Structures are given as structure tokens and as C-alpha cells.
Amino acid sequence: MKRLLGMVIALCCWTFSGNATASAADLKPVASVTLPCESTYQMISPTGKTLAALCNADRSLHVVDIASGKELFAQASDIRISASDFSRDGKWFGVGFWDGTVKIVPLAGGAAQQWRVSEHRIHLIEFLRDGHSVFVDALGDPGQIWDLSGTAKPVATLHSDFSGPSAVAASAYGKLLATGGGDTVMRIYDTGTWKMLHENRNASKLEMFDMDFTPDGKYLLAGGADDHLLVIDAATGEETRKLGGPSGVIDDVSALGDNTHVLVEYVDADDVNKPPVHAIWNLDTQKAQAMPDLETVTGHRVVNGKMWFASTKGTALQIFEYN
């Protein structure tokens, strides 16, 4: 749930499940905000200062300042929203639409940029860490890199055998970008030249749905239709570990700030209403720990190395930090 994919999948609130070995006391309240609408799906920004909420009633999208509750941006649902992301510094918010267009909004004010990328719906948006580039992928197309310095312009098209990427991750220092998709191949690129550095065709036999780098950039973590968490050496592109835990499709992979722990979300591909299972993996011990109970979670994000969870009741939203 790092990216607000919204209408691509069924939206509903979910709860933690499993026999937690960690205590709920490890969940510390950090903020509360009144949303402009009832929402069961939110995305917290990487800075922890803003969040995007998808309204249940009309599927409009609202970005609000967490400290004040002030609305910074609103997108009506007249054009169906299919993807979104915050920039790493929280200054920009990107929205992708089913008609193949992309909108980049400066949250401090100013004119938005909007342009058409494809005839297909936008599937992924991921801001890079250089402050002026964004990865955009339309369903079935190769991923593209767009430079936002001035008028948006394409600067690179990334390789795919077929179907295009379904997962993407940027390393913490911005030097690497990784993709994975329906062709089951993981690729790692140098963001300075957009030269492909590594291509792994053996680690996964099924499509990948999410990726993340450890903060030190040492490992690429990936998961998808295969219910194993793949640990890839970023320097070589080779698999170092394959961690099997709860059964189910891996929908989210989020590395925490200590370079050791990873939150993994497992969903039931046959029952979209079944709550996901969440586990914290320790890469050193190669063991997983179930998460503590929290009644209802409607979004999560790693902020300053710690996992933040959003929980809503009506229009009231609370954010907790997991230690």
C-alpha cells in the first residue's frame, strides 16, 4: 500500500491476522487528522507530513496536511484514477489515469503538469530520488523515465520482454532502479546512464508485484505471485535467499530503516475480502514475526525508517508508529 492504486483492486478495510508474538504496546500514536470524507484507503507520504485519501462515496482523491488537516490538492473522479505517488521530499504528488495521462502537482502551489503517456491506463508511478525524475508505466507498455525539469520529457525507456513492469523500486541513494513484471525478469539499472547493470531470469517463475531496496542499498527485496520473499544482491543481481512464510500472493514489500527487518503483506488471490496476513522478516535470522493486532488498518508507509499505520473510523484518522 505504498502507492495508491485505488480502483485497480477491490477496496476494503483490513485487519491484522495471525498469532502475534509482538505486543500491541509497540504501536505508538503519532498523529490524528480529520479527513474530508470517509475513506478506507490512504497513502502516507515518505516524509510523514501529508497523506492521500481515496473517498469511499465518489472515488475522488484528496491530499491533506497531517498536522493541520488542510487540504492541499483534490482530484475529482471524472477521469478514473489508477495510480499515484508522493515524491521523496513530499513536494510533488503524481496521479495516473485510466486514459493514459499523468498529472504532477506541486503541493506548495503552482501549475500542475499533465500529459498523455499512452493509450493504456497508467499502472505505476514512482518518483526517483533525484528530485526531478519520475518512472511511469502504462499497462502492457515498457516503463519510461520522465524528466520534470521544465516541461516533462521522456529520457529513457526500460526493457521488458512483454507486458511491462508491475513492480519498481529506487535505491535510497538514487543510483539504482529495479523493475520486475509479467516476464518474471528482475532488472537493475544505473540511473545516471540508464544502462542495465543486471538481469536475473531465474529467481522468480511468476509475476512480481512489489519491490524495495534496503536503505543501505545492499539488497533488493521482491515478492509477487510466488509467495516467497526474494533477497537479491544489488551489486551482482544474484539471489542470496528465498524466504517462504505465510501462503498467499505478496502484495507489498517495505524495508525498515535498520537494513534488517522487512514488512511483507500476503493476500489471498482467491478471496479479495479475506484480510491480508502481515509479517516482519528478519533478514539475518531468516525468521518471520507476525504483527500485533490493530483493529482496522487503511494504509501504511515507512517514515524515517519506522513503519507507520493509518487507522480510520468515519472521517477520523489516527496514525501509529510500530517500534
N, C-alpha and C positions, 0 to 999 in steps of 0.2 A: 504493500500500500504506500510505497514511496511516491508513486505517480498516480494522479487521479485519472484512472481510465474510465470511470463513470459508466457510461452506457454500454460498454462492450460486454460487461458481465452483469448478472443479476445483482442488485444492490440490497443488502440487508445487514442489520447489525449482527455481531457475532460475539461469542464469549470464549474465554479460555477453557480448555478441557484437559483432562489428564490428572493424574495424582501428583500435585505439585510438591516438590521437595524444598523449594524456596518459600519463604514466608511472605504473605501479603503485606507485612510490615515493611518490606523492601520497596514498596510503592510509595513515593513521597509526592504529595500535591505540590505543583509548582505554579499553576495559573488557572484562572477561570475567566470565561468570556460569555457574553450573551450573543448568540448568533442571530442573523437577520431572518432566519427561517428554521423550521425543523429539518434536521439533516442527520442521516445515518452513515454518511461517508465524508471524511475530511482528510486533507493532506497538510501536514505541518511543514513549514519551510525549514531548510537546513540551519538557519540562524535561530530558530525558535521564536522569532518575533512576529511572524504572520502565519495565517493558515487559510486554506481554501476550503469552502464548504459547498457541497452539492445539495441543493434544496430538494426535498422529497416530492413536493407538490408539483413543481413545474420544471424541474431539472435545470434551473438556472444555476449559475456558479458565482460565488461571492468570495472575494479575498478580504479578510479583515485583519486589523492590527490587534494582536492578542492582548497587549497591555491596556488599550483604551476601548476596544470593541469597535473602533471606527472602520467603516467600510472603505477600502482603498480602490476596489475595482469590482464591477459586476458584469457578467456576461449572460444575456438572455438566451433562452434555449431555442430561438427561432432558427439557428443553424445548430445542428446536433453536435455536441461536444464529444470528442473521442479520446483526447489525451491532454495532459498538462504537466507542467513542472515549474518549480522555482529555480532561479539562478542561485549559485552557491552563496553569493553575498546578499541574497534576498532583494536585490534591486529590481529585478525583472521577473515577470510571470509570463509563461508561454502557454498558449492554448492551441490545440489542433482540432480540426473539424472533420465531419464525415464527407464534406465536399472537396477535401484535399487541400484546404487552405490552412495557413498558420497565422496566428496573431501573437506578437510580442509586445507586452505592455510594460512601460516604466512605472513602477508603483509609487515613485515620488512625484509623479506628474509628468506631463509631456505627451507628445504624439505617439501613438502606437504604430507599429509596422505590421502590415498584413499582406500576404502574398500567397499565390497558389503554387503548391509543390507538385501536385499530382492530380490525376482524375480519381484516384482511390482515396479512401479515408486515411487520415493520419493515425498511425498506430503507436508511435513513440516520439516523445520529445525529451531530450536530455541536454541540459546546459553543461558546457565544458567549464573547466576551472580557470581558463584564461581571461574570463570576464567579457569576451566579445564573440564567442562562437557557440553554436547550438547544433546538436545532432538531431536530425528529423528523419523519420521513416514513415512512408506510406505503405499500407498493407500490400504485400506482394512485390514491392519495389526494393532496390538496393538502398541502403542507408546513405544519407547525404549530410555533409558538413556545410553549414551556412555561417558566413562572417557577418556580424551585425554592426561592424564599424561603418557608419554611414548607412546607405541603402543596402538592405540584405542581399547578399550574393552568394552563390554556391562556390565552394573552393575545393571540394573533394567528393567523390562517390566511392563508397566502400564495397568490397567484393561480396558476392553471395552466389552460390551455385544455383539456388532457386528460392523462392518465397520471401526472401528478405529477412532482416534481423527481427527477433522477437524479444531480445534482451540486450542491454547495453550498460556499460559501466566505465566511468572515468577514474583514473587513479588519483590519489589525494594530492600529489604534486603536479598533476596535469600533464604528465609526459606520456601517458599511455591511455588508449581507449580500447576496450574489448567489446566484441559483439558475439552473439550466438543466436541461432534461429532454427527454422524448419529444416535446413540442410544438415543440422546436427553438428556443424563445424564451429569451433571456437577460434576466433581470430583476434590477435593483439596488434595494435597499430602504434607507430610513433606519431604523436600529434604535431610534431614540428614539421615533418615531411609527408605525413600520411602514407608512409611506406609500411606495408605489412611486415611485422617482425616475426610473428609465429602463427602457425596454423595447426590446430590439433583436431584431427579427424577421427580419433579413436576413443576419446574419453567418454563421449555420450553417444548413445544409439537413438535417442529420442530428442524432441524439440526442447530447448531451454526457454524458461520464462522469466528468470531474473538472474542478475549478476551483481557482484560488488567486489571491490578491492579491499584488502586490509589496509588500514591507514598508513602503514609503512611501505605499502606498495609491493610487498614481497609475494603475496598470494592473490590470485584471482579465485573467487568463490562463485560457483554456479549451480543452479538447480532447475528442474523442469519436470517434464512428463515422467522421466526416470526419477524415482523417489530417493535418490542418493544425492548428498551434497558433495560436489566435486571440488577438490582443492588443487589448484593449478599453480605451478611455479611461474611467476610472471616473467622471470628472467629467461626461461627456456621454453615456456609454453607446454611443459610436460606435466602430466598428472602426478601428484605426490600422494594423495589419499582420496578414497571414495567412502564417505561416511553414510551408512544406512541407518535410519531411525524409524520414526513412525511411518506407516504406509500412507501413500497419497501423493498427489502432484505437489511439487514445491512451487509456490506462487510468489514467495518473497524471500530474499536473502539480504540481511543487513548486518554488516560487520560493525562491532562496537569498537570503542576507541583504544582498547588495550592491546589490539593486534592478536588477541587470543580467542575472544568469545564472539559468536555469531548467532543472531536470531534467525530462525528458519520457520516459515509458515507452510504448513501442509494442508491442502484442501482435498476434499473428496470429489473426484471428477464426475462421479455418477450421481451425486446428490448435492446440488448447489446450495441447498438450505441447511445442510449439515455444518455446524460450526467447525472452523479450522482447528487444527492442533498446532501448538507453538512450542518450540524447544530452543534452549540456548545450548549451542555446541561449544565445547572446549577443544580447540584445535590441537593443543598439546597432549591432553589425555585421550582425545578422540571419543569422549563420552558426552551424552546429552542430558540436560536437566529440564524437566517440564517447568512451565511458567506458573507463577502464583495466580490465584483466581482474582479476576476483576469483573464485576457484574456485566458490563457491556463496554466493548471497545469499538470505536468507529474510525480510528486512524492511528498510525504510529510513524515515528521517524527518529533516526539517530541525530541528536543535537549535542554538540560539544562532547562527543564520544559516549554519551549515555542515551538509552532508549527512552523516548517519550511516548506516552499513550494518551489518546483523546477518548473521553467517555461522555456521552450526551444523554440528557433527559429533557425532552421537549426542546426548547431553544437554549437551555443552559448547558454549557460545555465545560468540563474540567480536564486539565492536563496533569498527568502523573509522570514522575521520573522513576525508572526502575534502576536500583543500585545493585 
